[in-house]
Every structure is written in structure tokens, then in C-alpha cells.
């Protein structure tokens, strides 16, 4: 009898605990339900992260959204149900969780008494669909982070710069659908930027936020409801700066063109660049204006309109020198010391006239630099300064030159136009994609200069002619037979000794 009574008491206590523990979640459904949308509330809070336990709140939403929870209990955060706190929730969902691109713009906030009790999201995909899409995003980000993530030889500024440019080159602004009023929600996400390579400002900013989170650079998403625009604030040496990749990747997209007017700038510079609403002569600012350091406002990259490119642990970029009228010098420089490592004279001619300016673009295939001039795509090896034409422009009409270029996934991608000003049809009609295999990926036998499958005296003759700059066809991967990363008479001697069976002579 005692045991039976004890069991009844335990069972009663368990039921009471069950009711108490579940009460807030069940009660929310019976209370006021507030309909919100991420589109109506564009993240416009100036300092959303000042709220107590912001990071913990964001972490809970992130975890439970990824688990497709139908209702996310946040009652214990004791956020009063005010427009300001509702905006904080919107800020987190729209800009604080780049991986949560699977929720609909519309969602509900259920209240319990004076507090926000739960978030009730609407999911756009199944769990399996979302997991697959997230894996695609992660794979694209892995590729974009190559050489940056875990590289202690690069400064935070260099990492910020490289990733800024990689996003701008890879992603195209979804201008055509924006003008038609048909931008899909996916273009507002990092999936749009990483996988579809087509996004609007929110997608650019969330992709940048995701990658900076991975490499440990403090940052956050910020936006303006008046401008209907979003970007990032990043920290360098504890100081905040604005970075707006979208405005540095102006539509219509020109492949490989990246400007840097809105990279690591103060609010003063940001406003001067046009980030304000106006009421007559009055500037109206509704976003976070905390970045006040002007260190980089007039930095040299402000005038660079091509991507900064990483090759090994060095960064390179294209600059220009105007020495005189009709004497435009295109130069490749090292970032570390701003030294010129290659220069040439180039004009983008249209009949007897030319467009003033530098329209060369820079890229890399992993083993060498690739750059465009008006007439073709060239390779450049910084180790030996050798330049080679790898793709001549096709003849499609008078006055057409190459104005856009990049290398991606084994393809040379370049844009032809009769002017540097593109429209909605330019790339559709005149963008070319040509396979290109980097030298390091080509099969070859060291010393087999004529590529006939054997190393003989004939190869010694060929390499001698090559060094003497005769017009001979050689396998250029095979000519550096002594492995000193240059080709000269020493290689001729080395190969002759090898063919003569000198002891200890090996080919590289």
C-alpha cells in the first residue's frame, strides 16, 4: 500500500513538472501572435548587439532553425514585446545568421504576457533539401577561402581585401530581375552569392559575413531601411570600418572588374560616396555610424579597378601609369612593396580613337598570373618574368576589345565589347569561356624538349635554339632541366651532360 501511494505521488509530481516545463511554449499559442517580415523590417537598428545576451539569443535561433524546430522558445531571455525588441529579432534573422537561408520572409512572434515567448518560422525547404544546399554553400566557400583560411602569413587587412575581391569577381548583381521586380528570395542569401553567383546586396553581405566568421575576423551585417541596402562593418585592430562589396561590384557586371571605393572606409567617406538619403540639403542617416577611423579612406587601392590576386603568399594587382597622351602603361605590382614586376604600353582603341583608362584585369590559375589586355589573355610567371599570349581575342567586329576577364574552374572567361560601358546584353552576346589547363597540371617528361617521348641529343639542340630565342615549338614545362626556375645556357649544358651520361646529373 505504501509503495502504491508512493508511486501515485511520484506520478503526480512528474505530471506537475511536465505541465510547468511545457507551460510557456503551450501558452504562447494562446497569446497574441505578431506577424513580421524580414522584407518590411530591413535591418535598420543602429546597435542591435547592445542588447543583453545577443550572442546567446542568436546562437539559439541558429541551432534550432537548422534543426527545423516548428517553434523556438526564447521566453527565458525576458525580451519585452516592444517594436524595438521585435526589430532585434528581425536583425538576427535577416543578417545575423547567414546559414539560415531556408526560412521564409514572413514569420510570427508569439507573446506571453509582456514578453516575447517564441519565434514561429516558416521553412522554405525540407531538411534534406536544406542540408544539400548548405553543403553546396560550404563547398563554394571552402574554395573561396583557399590560401586565406588558416594562413598566418596574411594580415587581417589582406584577408579582408582578398575575400572582398573574390566575392565581387565571382558574384554578379541580380540587376535584370531587380529592374523587372522579380528578385527571388534566394538572391538575398549567401546561397545566391556562393552557388548561384547571382545576388543582391543582402546576399553579398551575408556571404562576406559567413567567411569572416570562419576566419575569426570580427564583423557584423548592417543595413539601412531608407537606402533599402545592406553591407558589412568589419574590425581591424579593434576599429570598425564599412565594407560595401555590392557598391564595389557595380552593375552591369564586367567580369574581373572590382572597385575599392567602399572598402575599409569611415562613415565620413561612406557618406561622401553616396550612402545617405536626402531631404533637400539635409543628409538622413539611419544606420550604424560608429566607423570613424580614416586610416584607409585614401589608401592606394581606392583607384584600383581590378581584383587583388593571391599567388602563394604574395598578393598582386594591376595599376596604370599615364606618362603622356596615347601612352597608357599597364603595370602589375606586388602588394607587399608596391614594386612593378611587369609593365607594357596598352590602349583600348575604337577606330582612330581610344578610351582613356586602364581596363586590364588580373586573375590567377594557381601556378601563374593571368591578365587581359585589349587583344588577348596573357600568362605571367613572377618567378622568371616570362609572359605568353594564351588566348587571342576573336574577331567579332571593328572596335571590339577585351574589357572583362577572370579565370575560374579551368576556364578563361572574358568579355568583348566596343566600349567599357556594358548593358544587359553585352555579356549575353560577347562573353566567352575557353578551357585552359595551367602548366603545373600538364603531363611532361623533364628534358623531353620536343615532346617525342624520349630525351636525346635532338632535345639538346631544341633547348639551345629555345635559349637563343629561335622560333621553335618546345614543351615549356620541360626546359628548366636543372630546376633553378630559369632557362638559360646552364640548362643547355645540364641537358647535354645528362644525354652524355655524366654521373650525378639528374633532370628536374
C-alpha positions in Angstrom: 0.0 0.0 0.0 2.9 2.4 0.8 4.5 1.5 -2.5 1.3 2.1 -4.4 0.8 5.5 -2.7 4.4 6.4 -3.3 4.0 5.6 -7.0 0.9 7.8 -7.2 2.7 10.7 -5.5 5.8 10.4 -7.8 3.5 10.2 -10.8 1.6 13.3 -9.7 4.8 15.3 -9.1 6.1 14.2 -12.6 2.9 15.4 -14.2 3.1 18.7 -12.4 6.7 19.2 -13.6 5.7 18.2 -17.1 2.9 20.8 -17.1 5.2 23.5 -15.6 8.0 22.9 -18.0 5.8 22.9 -21.1 3.5 25.7 -20.0 5.3 28.7 -21.6 5.5 27.0 -25.0 1.9 25.9 -25.0 0.7 29.2 -23.6 2.3 31.2 -26.4 -0.1 29.8 -28.9 -3.0 31.2 -26.9 -1.5 34.6 -26.7 -1.0 37.5 -29.1 0.7 36.5 -32.4 2.6 39.3 -34.2 3.2 38.9 -38.0 6.6 40.2 -39.1 8.5 40.0 -42.3 12.2 40.3 -43.0 11.5 42.4 -46.1 9.4 45.0 -44.3 11.9 45.3 -41.5 15.2 45.7 -43.3 17.9 45.5 -40.6 17.9 49.2 -39.6 18.8 49.0 -35.9 21.9 51.0 -35.3 23.3 48.9 -32.4 21.4 45.7 -32.2 24.2 43.9 -30.5 24.0 46.1 -27.4 21.0 44.0 -26.2 21.8 41.7 -23.3 22.6 38.1 -24.3 22.5 39.0 -28.0 25.0 36.3 -28.9 23.3 33.6 -26.9 19.9 34.5 -28.4 21.4 34.4 -31.9 23.0 31.0 -31.2 19.7 29.5 -30.0 17.9 30.7 -33.1 20.7 29.5 -35.3 20.8 26.0 -33.8 17.0 25.4 -33.7 16.3 26.8 -37.1 18.9 24.4 -38.5 17.0 21.6 -36.7 13.7 22.8 -38.3 12.0 23.4 -35.0 8.4 24.5 -35.5 8.5 26.9 -32.6 11.6 28.4 -30.9 11.2 29.2 -27.2 13.0 32.4 -26.2 10.8 33.3 -23.2 13.8 32.9 -20.8 15.6 35.9 -22.5 12.9 38.1 -21.0 12.6 40.4 -24.0 9.6 42.6 -23.7 7.3 42.6 -26.7 8.2 46.1 -28.0 8.8 47.2 -31.6 12.5 47.7 -30.7 12.9 44.1 -29.5 10.9 42.8 -32.4 13.4 44.6 -34.6 16.2 42.9 -32.8 14.7 39.5 -33.7 14.4 40.7 -37.3 18.0 41.9 -37.3 19.2 38.5 -36.2 17.1 36.5 -38.7 17.8 38.8 -41.6 21.5 39.5 -41.1 22.9 37.6 -38.1 22.5 34.1 -39.3 24.0 33.7 -42.8 23.5 30.0 -42.9 19.7 30.2 -42.2 18.6 31.0 -45.7 15.9 28.4 -45.5 13.3 30.5 -43.6 10.6 32.5 -45.3 10.5 36.3 -45.1 7.2 36.1 -43.1 7.2 34.7 -39.6 5.4 35.1 -36.3 6.4 36.2 -32.8 4.2 34.7 -30.1 4.0 36.7 -26.9 3.3 35.6 -23.3 2.2 38.4 -21.2 4.6 41.3 -21.7 7.4 39.2 -23.1 8.3 37.6 -26.4 7.7 33.9 -25.9 8.5 32.1 -29.1 9.6 32.6 -32.8 7.4 30.7 -35.2 9.2 30.4 -38.6 8.1 29.2 -42.0 10.5 26.9 -43.7 11.1 27.0 -47.5 12.7 23.6 -47.9 12.7 20.2 -46.4 15.5 19.2 -44.1 17.2 17.1 -46.8 16.9 19.9 -49.3 18.4 22.4 -46.9 21.3 20.1 -45.9 22.2 19.7 -49.6 22.1 23.4 -50.2 24.1 24.2 -47.2 26.8 21.7 -48.3 26.9 23.4 -51.7 27.5 26.7 -49.9 30.2 25.3 -47.7 32.0 23.8 -50.7 31.9 27.1 -52.6 33.1 29.0 -49.5 35.9 26.4 -49.0 37.1 27.2 -52.5 36.9 30.9 -52.0 38.8 30.6 -48.7 41.7 28.7 -50.2 45.0 30.3 -49.3 43.3 32.5 -46.8 41.8 30.3 -44.1 44.5 29.3 -41.6 47.2 31.4 -43.4 49.1 33.3 -40.7 51.3 34.9 -43.3 48.5 37.2 -44.3 47.3 40.1 -42.2 43.6 40.7 -41.5 43.6 43.6 -44.0 45.0 41.4 -46.7 42.4 38.6 -45.9 39.6 41.2 -46.0 40.8 42.5 -49.3 41.2 39.2 -51.0 37.8 37.9 -49.9 36.1 41.3 -50.8 37.5 40.9 -54.3 36.8 37.1 -54.7 33.1 37.7 -53.9 32.9 40.7 -56.3 34.5 38.7 -59.1 32.6 35.5 -58.5 29.1 37.0 -58.0 27.0 39.2 -60.3 24.5 41.6 -59.1 20.9 40.5 -59.9 20.2 43.7 -61.8 18.0 42.3 -64.6 15.5 40.7 -62.2 15.7 43.7 -59.9 14.6 46.0 -62.7 11.8 43.6 -63.5 10.7 43.5 -59.8 11.3 39.7 -59.8 14.2 39.1 -57.5 13.8 35.7 -55.8 14.4 35.4 -52.1 17.4 33.1 -52.7 19.2 36.1 -54.2 19.0 37.7 -50.8 21.1 34.9 -49.3 24.6 33.6 -49.2 23.4 30.7 -51.3 22.7 33.2 -54.1 26.1 34.7 -53.8 28.1 31.4 -53.4 26.3 28.9 -55.5 24.1 30.8 -58.0 26.7 33.5 -58.2 23.8 35.9 -58.6 22.7 38.1 -55.6 21.6 41.5 -54.3 23.2 43.4 -51.5 22.0 41.1 -48.7 23.5 38.1 -50.4 26.8 39.8 -50.9 26.9 40.9 -47.2 25.9 37.5 -45.8 28.5 35.6 -47.9 31.2 38.0 -46.6 29.9 37.7 -43.0 30.0 33.9 -43.3 33.6 33.7 -44.5 34.8 36.3 -42.0 33.2 34.4 -39.2 35.1 31.3 -40.3 38.5 33.0 -40.3 37.8 34.8 -37.0 37.6 38.4 -38.1 35.0 40.4 -36.1 32.3 41.7 -38.3 28.5 42.2 -38.5 25.8 42.8 -41.0 24.3 46.3 -41.2 21.7 47.9 -43.3 19.6 51.0 -44.0 15.8 50.9 -44.4 15.9 54.3 -46.1 18.5 53.1 -48.7 17.0 49.6 -48.8 20.6 48.4 -48.7 22.9 46.2 -46.7 26.6 45.8 -46.2 29.2 44.9 -43.5 31.1 46.5 -40.7 34.4 44.8 -40.0 37.1 45.3 -37.4 40.8 45.9 -37.9 43.0 46.3 -34.8 39.8 46.9 -32.8 38.5 49.6 -35.0 35.3 49.4 -37.1 35.1 50.1 -40.9 32.4 50.0 -43.5 32.8 47.5 -46.4 30.2 47.5 -49.2 31.0 44.9 -51.7 27.8 45.5 -53.7 28.7 49.1 -54.5 32.2 47.9 -55.4 30.7 45.5 -58.0 28.6 47.9 -60.0 26.1 46.5 -62.5 26.0 45.8 -65.3 28.7 43.3 -64.2 32.1 43.5 -66.0 34.0 40.2 -65.4 37.0 40.8 -63.2 36.3 44.4 -62.5 36.3 45.3 -58.8 36.4 48.8 -57.4 37.5 49.6 -53.9 35.9 52.9 -53.0 33.8 51.3 -50.2 36.5 49.1 -48.7 37.6 49.8 -45.1 36.2 53.3 -45.1 35.0 55.6 -42.3 31.4 56.8 -42.1 32.6 60.2 -43.4 33.9 58.6 -46.6 30.9 56.3 -46.8 28.5 59.2 -46.8 30.7 61.1 -49.3 30.4 58.0 -51.6 26.6 58.3 -51.5 25.4 56.3 -48.6 22.7 58.6 -47.4 19.1 59.6 -48.0 18.4 63.3 -48.6 15.8 65.8 -47.7 16.9 68.8 -49.7 20.4 69.7 -48.4 19.9 67.5 -45.3 21.6 64.1 -45.1 19.4 61.5 -43.4 21.4 58.6 -41.9 19.6 55.6 -40.3 22.4 53.1 -39.9 25.4 52.4 -37.7 27.8 55.3 -38.0 30.4 54.0 -35.5 33.3 53.6 -38.0 35.2 56.9 -37.6 38.8 55.9 -38.3 40.1 57.4 -41.6 43.3 55.3 -41.9 42.2 53.7 -45.2 40.0 56.4 -46.7 42.6 57.5 -49.2 44.6 54.3 -49.5 46.1 53.4 -52.8 43.5 50.7 -53.6 40.9 53.4 -53.9 42.0 53.9 -57.5 42.4 50.1 -58.4 39.6 48.7 -60.6 40.8 45.1 -60.9 41.0 42.3 -58.4 43.8 41.9 -56.0 45.1 38.3 -56.6 46.9 35.9 -54.3 49.6 33.6 -55.7 51.3 31.6 -53.0 51.6 34.1 -50.1 52.1 37.1 -52.2 49.4 39.5 -53.5 49.4 41.1 -56.9 47.4 43.9 -58.6 47.1 45.8 -61.8 47.8 49.5 -61.8 48.3 52.1 -64.5 50.7 54.9 -65.3 49.8 57.8 -67.6 53.1 59.1 -69.0 51.7 61.1 -71.8 48.8 61.3 -74.2 48.3 58.0 -76.0 50.9 56.4 -73.8 49.0 54.3 -71.2 51.2 52.0 -69.2 49.6 48.9 -67.7 51.6 47.5 -64.8 51.5 44.5 -62.5 52.7 45.2 -58.9 53.4 43.3 -55.8 51.2 44.3 -52.9 54.0 43.8 -50.3 56.2 46.6 -51.6 54.2 48.1 -54.5 57.1 47.3 -56.8 56.4 47.0 -60.6 57.1 43.4 -61.8 55.8 43.9 -65.3 54.7 46.7 -67.5 53.5 47.3 -71.0 52.0 50.0 -73.2 48.4 49.5 -74.0 45.4 51.4 -75.4 41.8 50.3 -75.9 41.3 51.5 -79.4 38.0 52.3 -81.2 38.9 53.1 -84.8 41.3 56.0 -84.6 40.3 57.0 -81.1 40.7 55.2 -77.7 39.1 55.0 -74.4 41.3 56.7 -71.7 41.9 54.4 -68.7 43.1 51.0 -67.7 40.8 48.1 -68.5 43.2 45.3 -67.8 42.0 42.6 -65.4 44.1 40.2 -63.3 43.5 36.6 -62.2 45.4 33.5 -61.2 45.2 29.8 -62.1 47.2 28.7 -59.1 50.6 28.4 -60.7 50.9 31.7 -62.6 49.2 35.1 -63.0 46.8 35.6 -65.9 45.9 39.1 -67.2 43.9 40.6 -70.0 44.9 43.4 -72.4 42.8 44.7 -75.2 43.8 42.0 -77.7 44.1 38.8 -75.6 44.8 36.9 -72.4 48.4 36.5 -71.2 50.2 34.4 -68.6 52.9 35.9 -66.4 55.2 33.9 -64.2 56.5 36.1 -61.3 59.4 33.7 -60.7 61.0 34.2 -64.2 59.0 37.2 -65.5 58.1 35.2 -68.7 54.9 36.5 -70.5 53.0 34.4 -73.0 49.8 35.0 -75.0 47.5 32.2 -74.1 44.3 33.3 -75.8 43.9 35.9 -78.6 40.6 37.8 -78.8 38.2 36.6 -81.5 37.5 38.9 -84.4 33.8 39.8 -84.0 33.8 43.3 -85.3 35.7 46.6 -85.6 36.5 48.3 -82.3 35.8 45.3 -80.1 38.3 44.8 -77.3 38.6 42.7 -74.1 37.2 44.7 -71.2 36.5 41.9 -68.7 38.4 38.8 -67.7 38.8 36.2 -65.0 39.9 32.6 -64.6 37.6 30.1 -62.9 37.2 26.4 -62.7 39.5 25.6 -65.6 38.1 28.3 -67.9 39.3 31.6 -69.2 36.2 33.9 -69.0 36.4 37.1 -70.9 34.1 39.8 -72.2 34.3 41.6 -75.5 32.7 45.0 -76.1 33.1 48.1 -78.3 33.1 50.2 -75.1 33.9 49.9 -71.4 30.2 50.6 -70.6 28.2 47.4 -70.5 24.4 46.9 -70.7 22.1 43.9 -70.2 23.0 42.3 -73.5 26.8 42.7 -73.5 27.8 39.6 -71.6 24.9 37.6 -73.2 26.3 38.3 -76.7 30.0 38.6 -76.1 31.2 36.6 -73.1 33.5 33.7 -74.0 34.5 30.7 -71.9 37.6 28.8 -73.1 39.2 25.8 -71.3 42.7 26.5 -70.0 45.0 24.0 -68.3 47.7 25.5 -66.0 51.2 24.4 -66.8 51.5 22.6 -63.5 48.7 20.3 -64.5 50.1 19.3 -67.9 51.9 16.0 -68.3 55.5 16.2 -69.4 58.9 14.5 -69.1 61.8 16.6 -67.9 64.3 17.2 -70.7 61.9 16.0 -73.4 62.0 19.4 -75.1 60.4 18.3 -78.4 57.8 16.1 -76.7 58.6 13.0 -78.7 58.7 10.7 -75.7 62.5 10.4 -75.4 65.4 12.6 -74.2 68.2 12.6 -76.8 70.7 14.9 -78.5 67.8 16.3 -80.5 66.4 17.8 -77.3 69.8 19.4 -76.6 69.6 21.1 -80.0 66.0 22.2 -79.3 66.8 23.7 -75.9 69.8 25.6 -77.4 67.6 27.0 -80.1 65.0 27.9 -77.4 67.5 29.8 -75.3 68.8 31.6 -78.4 65.1 32.7 -79.0 64.7 30.8 -82.2 61.1 30.3 -83.3 60.8 26.6 -82.2 58.0 24.7 -80.7 59.0 23.3 -77.3 57.4 21.9 -74.3 58.0 24.8 -72.0 57.4 22.7 -68.9 60.4 20.6 -69.8 63.0 23.3 -70.5 64.1 24.1 -66.9 66.1 20.9 -66.7 68.3 21.9 -63.7 65.3 23.1 -61.6 66.6 26.6 -60.8 63.3 28.2 -62.1 65.0 29.9 -65.0 66.0 28.8 -68.5 69.5 29.7 -69.9 72.8 28.3 -71.1 73.2 26.4 -67.9 70.2 24.3 -68.8 71.7 23.5 -72.3 74.9 22.4 -70.6 73.0 20.4 -68.0 70.9 18.5 -70.6 74.0 17.8 -72.7 75.7 16.3 -69.7 72.7 14.2 -69.0 72.5 12.9 -72.5 76.2 12.1 -72.3 75.5 10.0 -69.2 77.6 12.2 -66.8 77.5 10.8 -63.3 75.2 12.5 -60.8 73.4 14.7 -63.4 69.6 14.5 -63.0 66.7 16.3 -64.7 64.0 18.3 -62.9 
